[in-house]
Amino acid sequence: MKFEKEMKLIRKGVEEIITEDELIKKFKKSDETGKPLRIKYGIDPTGFDVHLGHLVPIRKMRDFQDIGHTGVIIIGDFTAQIGDPSGKDETRPTLTALQVKKNAEKYMEQLYSVLDKNKTEVRWQSEWFGNMSMKDVIKLMGKFTLAQFMAHDTFRKRFENGLPLGMHELMYPILQSYDSVAVEADVELGATEQKFNILAGRDMQRYFGQPEQVAVLSPILMGTDGKEKMSKSLNNYIAVFDTSKNKYGKTMSIPDDLILNYCLYATGSYDENRILEIEQRLKKGDNPKLIKEELAWEIVKAYHSKKEADEAKKEFNLIFSKKEIPDEMPEFKIQNGSFKLTEILFESGSCSSGSEARRMIKQNAVSINGEKVKDVFYEISDECIIKVGKRRFLKVVK
């Protein structure tokens, strides 16, 4: 097969391609015309903190870019203000346009840690929805039936369980599907939970006389707790903005049965042969800790550098193998008086927000001079050493 090499690359770490035959035909047409395929991925910047789970389909976009195609990132400045119910049992709070814009800027900064900026096109939904009339919207809605939407697991379950299901939420798949028409997508990437919306995009393109996009669906990266998918709300995530030491330590904390999941989806540095080698080592009974050390090192190297990966490994072993406090740690200076612990954690960067600081305290994950703190209103007035989670240390000085 002429495009066997390309298909092997795209199949790697992918759950489903709808359909492979169509993708091969698109590769062929691109080869004949010299026109790169347009690979679509939409983001709803409801927050700015990107975690490694978000980057699974982004790595696949980079694979397409590496073989000469164009990545098209769509900023969902309309859909982010509606809320995608996929996989959720409740509606999501809406955001202002300004919040979406600020979040999107931070979001793209992190996506470029993986993507080739020169082969990435960034589009905003407001380009096509901003001037759309009510008549146009009703025409779009007329392309689908209520029966189609009730076949969506999340919609159906919420309806059957008597949970709120706003009419505006039914618009989300319609808007996302029209995005594919607006940018003339050849391929759309997404997690398996986005299958309904991506297939709706194929339907919408057919209605508008465009060739149907191919759906490339990626599996979900599990959270560090090994129980749920990676999620900020569950505090089981590894963030792009995490320090090298935090990335290393969080990776070391994953359950042993997640090693292969992370080798496949948390970093792009593991090829097929190396995955097979790790599978064999685990079957033989090799120490999982050693394999996780290699994995943690690879993840830190991918987002930082070889030097920082070496330093993170050294400090992790110092703290957890010898149970010592690191010689060097960030310092936070306070004046005379008392200061809220949550504010210190946020302003020092030990926690990404005040809400995360409160959550960590409630989860008994914060200690001062070795003593757990359970009071979210706790105040500090003297010098001390704060430990957040298993890996973050902060020295408070005057």
N, C-alpha and C positions, 0 to 999 in steps of 0.2 A: 504493500500500500504506500502511495506516494507521501502521504502526510502521517506516516506511522510515528515518526519522531515527535511531531507536534502533538498528536493525540496522546501519546504516552505521557508527555509533560502535563497536559491538561487533565488527564485522568488521575494523576497522582493526588492522593488525599481528597478526592471528590466522592460524594455519596451517589450522585445521579446526574446524568446529562440527558436533557430532553431536547432533541435527540442527537445521538452521535452521528448518524448519517447526514443530518442537516448541517452539523458543524463541519464535517468533512467537505461538504459541498460549498460552504462559505469559505473555507480555507482555499479551495480550488478557485473560486471566483476572485478572491483577493489576490491570489497568485497570478491569475490571468490579467487582471485589470491594474494591478499595482496599487490598489486602494486598500489601506489597512482596515481591518475590522474595527468596529466601534464597540468597546466592551463597557457595559453600563453597570454602575453600582450606586445606589442611592443611600444617603445618610440623613438621618433626622437628628440634628445636633441639639438634642434635649439637654445635653451636658457637654462638657469639654474633655472629660477624662476618658481617654481611649484605653481599653485594655486589650490583652493579647487575643481574647476571643473575638473582638471586633476585627482583628487583622487577618483572620483565616481567609475570608474571601478576597481581602486586599492583596494577600500574597499570591492568590490565583490571578488577580489582575496583573501583578508584576510578571507572572509567567507569560501571560499574553503579550505584555509589553516587550519582554525579552525576545520574542519571536517576531517583533515588528508591528504590533497592533497598538491601537490608541485606547487608553483608559479614559472613560468619561465618568467623572464623579458628579452626581447630582445632589446639590444641597437642598434638602426638603424644607425650604422656608415656609411652605404652605402646610405640608403634612405634619411638620413638627408642632404646628399650632393646633393640630387636630388630635394626633395621638394614634399610633398603630397598636391595635389590640392583640396582635399576634402573640400567642403564648401567655397572655395576661388575662386575669380574671376580672380586672377592674379597669375603669377608664384612667387615662393618664392626664395629669395636669397640663393645661395649655401654657404656652410661653409667648412672650411679646416678640415682635419682630427684632427689636434691639438685642434681646437675649440670644435669639437664634443666630444673629450675625456675629456676635462676640464668640459664641460657642463654636461656630463654623470655622472661624479663623484659627482657633486653637486646635480644632479637630484636624484641619488640613496640615498644620505644622507637624502633627504626629503621623499622619498617613504618609507624608513624604519621607519618613524614616524607612519606608518599604518601597514606595512607588518611585518611578523615574519621572521627575517633574517635567522633563522635556517632552514626555509622551503622555502627559496627563492634561485633560481638558476639564475645567471646572465650570459647571453650569448651575444656575439658580432657577427653581421652579417659577419664581415670579416673572421670569422672562416670557413664559407662555401663559401662565395663569393670571398675571397682573391685569391684562386687558380682556380677559374672557368675560363674555356677557352671560346673563342668566339663561338666555336661550341656548348658548353653547353648552353650559353646564347640564341643562336638562337633556340635551341631545346625547351627551356622554353617558348620563345615567340610563338612558333608554337602550344602551348597548347591552345591558346586563339585566337579569331577572332576580327577584328576591329569592327564588329557589336556589339559584347559584350561590348566593351569599349564605343561605342557611345550611349549605353543604360544608361551609367553612367550620371546622371543629370548634374554634373559639367562639365564633358568633353563636353557633347552635347551643353550646354548653351554657353560655351566659344567659341566653333566652330561656332555655329549659330550667335553669336554676333560679330564675327570677331576678337576675342581676341586671343593673342598668346597662342598656345598649342604646347609645345615642344614634340618631339618624346620621349625624355628621360623621360617625365612625365608619358607616357603610361607604362613605365617600373615599376613605383612605385607599383601598385597592384600586378604585377608579382613577384617582389622581396619579397614583404610582404607575398604573398601566399606561396612562396617557404620556407620562414622561418618556416612555419607550418610543412613542410616536414622535414626540417633539425632537428627540435627539437621534432618531433613526437608528436605534440600537440593533446590533447584530447578535449580541450575547448579553444576557443579564446574569450577574453573580448574586449569590445570597445564601444564607443558611437554609437548611432543610425546612425550618419553620416558616420561611418566606415563600414556599412553593406555590401556595394559592395566589399570592399577589403577582408573582413572576409569570405564572401561566395566564393570569388575567391580562398581562402585558402582551402576550402572544395573541390573545383574542382581540385586543384593542387594535393592534397593528393590522390584523387581518381585516377588521372592519374598515380601516382607513386605506386599504389597498397596498400596505407595505409587506415585504417579506417578514415572516415571523421570527422573532429572536429565539436563540437557543438558550435554554435554562441550564446553568451550571450551579448545582447545589452542593454546598460544603457542609460537612458534619459540624456539630457544636463542640467547642472546647469546654471541657468540664472545669468547674471551679476548683480551687486548691483544697476545698473540703472533701472533694470526691463524691458529693451527694447531689449537687445541683449544677446547672450550667453556670459558667463564669458570669458574675453579675456584681455590679457596684452596690446594689441594695443589700446583697447578702454578704458583702465584705469578704468575698472569696476570690478576689481578682488580682491579677498582676498588671499594673498600669504601665503604659509607655513612659509616663512621667515619673515612675518610681525610680529611686536611686539604684545604682548597680548593685549595691549591697542588699537592698530590699528585694530586688528581682531574684538575686541568688538565693536568699534565705527563704522566700516564698516558694520558689521551685523545690527547694529541699524539703519543704513541709508537705508536699503532695503525697497522697497514699501511693503505695507501691504499684497498685493495679492501674494507676493513671500514667505510668511511665511511657508506654507506647503512644497513648493519646497525645501526650505533650511532645514526644519526638516527632510525631506526624504533623501536628497542627500549631504548635507554639513557636516553631522556628523553621526556617526554610533550608537549614543546612544539612538535614538528614536525607540522604538519597536512599533508593530502594535497597541497595546492598547493605547499607549500615542499619536500616530498620530490621532486615532479616537477621543480621548479626546480633542485634540487641534481643530480638525474640529468642534466639538460640541461647544466649547467655542467661536470660531469665529462666528458660526451661531447664537449663543445667543447674540452676540454683546459685548462680553468681550473686554476690551481695548487691541488692538493689540500691543501697546507699552510694556505692561507687558509680553505678550507672546514672543516678540522679546528679551526682557531682559533675559528671561530664555534660549532662543536659543543662544544668544550671549555668555552667561555664559557657556553653554555646549560646544560650539565650542572652546572657549579659554581653558577650562579645558582639552579637548581632545588633544590639541597640547602643552599645557604648564603644568598647575597644578591648583588645586582647589584654592590655595592661590592666584595665579596670576589672576584667574578668578574673585575672590572677589575684588582684588585691581583694576582691570580694570573696574569693575562695579562701584565701589566707585568713581574713578576718572572721569568716563564718566558723572555720575550724578553731580559731582562737577562742571565740565566745562559747561555742556549743560543745566542743570537744574538751576544752579545759575549764569551761564554766566561768570565764573571766569577763570583766568589763573591758571594752577596747581602750587602748591608750589614747586614741584620738576620737573625738566626737564633736558634733556641732555645739556651739555655745549660744545661749540666749541671755542677753543682759536685761536685768530689771533694776528699777530705781527703788527707793525706800517706799514701803507700803505693801499692800496685798494685791495680788493679780490673779484673775481667774485662770485655773488650769486649762480650761477649754480654749481660752484666748491665746495662751502661751503655745499650746499645741498647734493651733492654726497659724499664728503669726510666725512661728519658727519654721513652718513647713513640715513639721512632724506628722500633721494630718492635713488632708487636702481641703477641709472645710470644718466649720464649727460643728456641723451635724455629724461628721465622721468622728470628731473628737468625743462628742457625747456618746456616740454609739460604742466606741472603743472602751470608754469608761464603764458603760453599762454591761459590756461583755467581759468585765474584769481583765481587760488587756492592758491596763495602765498601772504602773507602779512607781512609787517615789522612794528612792533609797531602799529598794527591795521590798517595800510594803505596798500591797494592792490598794488602789483607790477606787471606791465605789460611789462616791458623791460627785455628781456632775457639776455641783456648785463649789467644789473644793477650790480653795485659794492658796497661793504660794507667796511667802514673804521672805524666805531665806534661800541660800544657795543649796542646790540639791542635784541629784541625777535622776532624770525621768526615763523610764523604759516604756516604749509603746509597742505592743505586740511582742514578738520574739526577737526582733532584729533592730528596732529603731531606738537609739539612745540620744538624749539631749542633756547637756550640762547647763543648769541655770546658775548664772553668776551675777554679782553686783558690781 
